[in-house]
Structures are given as C-alpha cells and as structure tokens.
C-alpha cells in the first residue's frame, strides 16, 4: 500500500474505534475503489455495519471476505454470527460446523451450534452434539 492509502486506512480504523461508523465506511469504500478485494477494508466495513445493526450490509461484506478466504475462521464466525442475529439458522449452521472442523476448541461456537440445532428443530442432534 502506498503512504496515502495507509493514512486513509489508519484514519478509517481510528474512526471505527471511535464508533464513527458512517465516516469510517466512507473512507474504507474509497480505499476499495482502489483495491476492491482488500480484505481488511472489506472486513472493517462489515464490522461497522454490524456495530450499527445494519445486518444485511454486514452480511454482504462478511460474505465477500469469506469468498476470498473461505477457511479464515474469523470470517466464518462473523458471518455465522450475522446469520444468527437475523435468525437465519439454516445458513448459520453449516458455517458453525465448518468453524468447528477447523478448530474444535471454540466453546462459544459449540454453544451457538447447539442453540442453532435446537432452533432448527433438531433437538436430538443437539443432544448428541453436546
């Protein structure tokens, strides 16, 4: 990244940390105009949207990250979390299971998987899972 792009990225991250999500998104999107697949910018836009409860938009950006790096556990977990928040249990479950195949030592993900199974009416599988 060139110096100007780095400065923009740092400013956008600062705004994100200050909870100035709309301003942060604008800068990250300008960065994406220069590199549309820059994963850290895509991910941070997803975070901004998630933190401002705009789950459909967050889903779009997390999906993009996941498509670029399908085995990155952070992207899998964030996308599954967004699906859970939207009660899209049928979409969350395969991601939760994928996450646990990558790293089985995630107690929160185990819990979410069991709750997801229960919400999908798969109580027996939930009982066997735990």
C-alpha positions in Angstrom: 0.0 0.0 0.0 1.2 3.5 -0.7 1.6 6.1 2.0 -1.7 7.9 1.2 -3.6 4.7 1.3 -2.0 3.7 4.6 -3.0 7.1 6.0 -6.6 6.7 4.8 -6.7 3.2 6.3 -5.4 4.3 9.6 -7.9 7.2 9.7 -10.8 4.8 8.9 -9.6 2.5 11.7 -9.4 5.4 14.1 -13.0 6.4 13.2 -14.1 2.8 13.6 -12.6 2.7 17.1 -14.3 6.0 17.9 -17.7 4.5 16.8 -18.0 6.9 13.9 -19.2 4.1 11.7 -20.6 6.1 8.8 -17.4 8.2 8.4 -15.3 5.1 8.6 -17.3 3.3 6.0 -17.0 6.2 3.6 -13.2 6.1 3.8 -13.0 2.3 3.6 -15.2 2.4 0.5 -12.8 4.9 -1.1 -10.0 2.5 -0.4 -12.0 -0.3 -2.0 -12.3 1.9 -5.1 -8.5 1.5 -5.5 -8.4 -2.2 -4.5 -11.9 -3.9 -4.5 -10.6 -7.1 -2.8 -8.6 -5.6 0.0 -9.8 -7.9 2.8 -9.0 -5.7 5.8 -11.1 -2.9 4.3 -14.0 -5.3 3.5 -13.9 -6.8 7.0 -13.8 -3.4 8.7 -16.8 -2.2 6.7 -18.6 -5.4 7.8 -17.7 -4.6 11.4 -19.0 -1.0 11.0 -22.3 -2.3 9.6 -22.6 -5.0 12.3 -21.9 -2.5 15.1 -24.5 -0.1 13.7 -27.1 -3.0 13.5 -27.2 -3.0 9.7 -27.0 -6.7 9.4 -27.8 -7.1 5.7 -25.0 -4.8 4.8 -22.6 -6.6 7.3 -23.6 -9.9 5.8 -22.6 -8.7 2.3 -19.1 -7.7 3.4 -18.5 -10.7 5.5 -19.6 -12.9 2.6 -17.2 -11.2 0.4 -14.4 -11.8 2.9 -15.4 -15.4 3.2 -15.5 -15.9 -0.5 -11.9 -14.5 -0.8 -10.6 -16.6 2.2 -13.1 -19.4 2.8 -11.1 -21.1 5.6 -10.4 -18.0 7.6 -12.1 -18.8 10.9 -12.7 -15.1 11.8 -14.7 -14.6 8.6 -16.6 -17.8 9.1 -17.5 -16.9 12.7 -18.5 -13.3 11.9 -20.7 -14.4 9.0 -22.4 -17.1 11.1 -22.9 -14.6 13.9 -24.7 -12.2 11.5 -26.9 -15.1 10.3 -27.8 -16.0 13.9 -28.7 -12.3 14.7 -31.0 -12.4 11.7 -32.4 -15.8 12.7 -31.1 -17.4 9.5 -30.3 -20.6 11.3 -30.2 -22.7 8.2 -27.4 -20.5 6.8 -25.6 -20.3 10.2 -25.4 -24.0 10.9 -23.1 -25.1 8.1 -20.7 -22.2 8.9 -20.7 -23.1 12.6 -19.9 -26.7 11.7 -17.2 -25.6 9.3 -15.6 -23.5 12.0 -15.6 -26.3 14.5 -13.9 -28.6 11.9 -11.1 -26.0 11.6 -10.9 -25.6 15.4 -13.0 -27.7 17.7 -11.8 -25.8 20.8 -14.3 -22.9 20.5 -16.8 -23.2 23.3 -18.9 -20.3 22.2 -19.2 -21.8 18.7 -20.1 -25.1 20.2 -22.8 -23.3 22.2 -24.1 -21.5 19.1 -24.2 -24.7 17.2 -26.3 -26.5 19.8 -28.7 -23.5 20.0 -28.9 -23.4 16.2 -29.7 -27.1 16.1 -32.5 -26.6 18.7 -33.9 -23.6 16.8 -34.0 -25.7 13.6 -36.0 -28.4 15.4 -33.0 -30.8 15.6 -33.1 -31.4 19.3 -31.8 -35.0 19.1 -28.8 -33.8 17.1 -28.2 -31.0 19.6 -28.3 -33.6 22.5 -25.9 -35.8 20.7 -23.7 -32.9 19.8 -23.1 -31.9 23.4 
